[in-house]
Amino acid sequence: MGIEGPFWRAIAVFRVASLAYAAALMVQHDGYAEPALGWTVIGLMALWTAASIYAYSVETLRRWPLLAIDMLVTLACLLATPDVQGDLQAGPGTMPVPATWVAGPVLAWAVYGGRRLGAVAAAIVGAVDIWLRWQVPGVPILLNGTVLLFLSGVVVGHVARLAKQAEERMQRAAEMEAAQRERDRLARGIHDSVLQVLALVQRRGQELGGEAAELGRLAGEQEIALRQLIATRPQSLEEGSTDLRTLLLPYATARVTVSTPATPLDLPARVATETAAAVGAALDNVREHCGADARAWVLAESGEGTVIVSIRDEGPGIPDGRLAEAAAQGRLGVAQSILGRVADLGGSVEVVSRAGEGTEIEITVPT
């Protein structure tokens, strides 16, 4: 039953204890005005207590039909209070026939759906209890029980939801740990075989020259890509987030150096994807305007509430006014692929370029 199991067992214990308390009140008041009807209600409560304990122990049955039936049975027992107690209902401090047993569905709804459903269930039960007291002249309208029900539903629901989230995170952490162990095992095998061969091919290709040099260069790029792949850690545990490093490292080649911190650069999935795409567009510009052999460096780091990615090349630089001129001519590579994309994320781009000194593009996006 996972982390929910203790919650459902605790509710089962609560139902049994509350049933015993309701029966004790029945005995104390000599069955109220209508003992036969009162003990019939207690019998119904006992039957439903046994049935609900079993039903909630089966995961496939813990659905809305069961929750609705639980609420209806509880309200039916609560609504029988005026008939059972008669004039005794007007006594000071008199509890309804089910007594604290009415909190059972409130706790069940809270564990199933969190604090909001717990609050809704408490409001339903509390409203019926207040309405019953309203019907009897001279009975004070006390909100103590309703307030306690509401607080119980909210607190139990909140704790149950936190427990479920903790269980999910622990499971994901265990899966990530297992995946990382397998990755480390494969990395050792690749390092002892494939990477050694690729390094040898690169070195021999450079020595031989000609077409062999080109093959050596390709082998070197694949060696870098493989090293980055086996060094990449699994995704962050944060729901809906992506580690930007995993999207930037594949850009590394023999001509492109990618440097990232040792800790994750967690961003919302869309922000991480768009940021990586902007970096890719910047590297495309390097290859187009600086040549296929141009060197480029990508540096990613975390700031205060931001992630900063810098792309620097050793090309001829961008003349003053060239970006505005290109945008006016309809060439929107930088304007849309980089500036526009980052602006849509709420970030900023700074382009620093001097003739003959290369270009540096700094992308800043909020975390």
SULQUI-V9599 format. One record per helix or strand. SS is the DSSP state (2 for helix, 1 for strand). FROM is the first residue (numbers start at 0). LEN is the number of residues. If there is no record, write none. Layout:
[[SS FROM LEN] [SS FROM LEN]]
//
This chain:
[[2 3 25] [2 34 23] [2 58 3] [2 63 16] [2 80 10] [2 98 15] [2 114 21] [2 143 49] [2 193 15] [2 210 21] [1 240 3] [2 243 8] [1 255 4] [1 265 3] [2 268 22] [1 295 7] [1 305 8] [2 321 7] [2 332 12] [1 347 6] [1 358 8]]
//
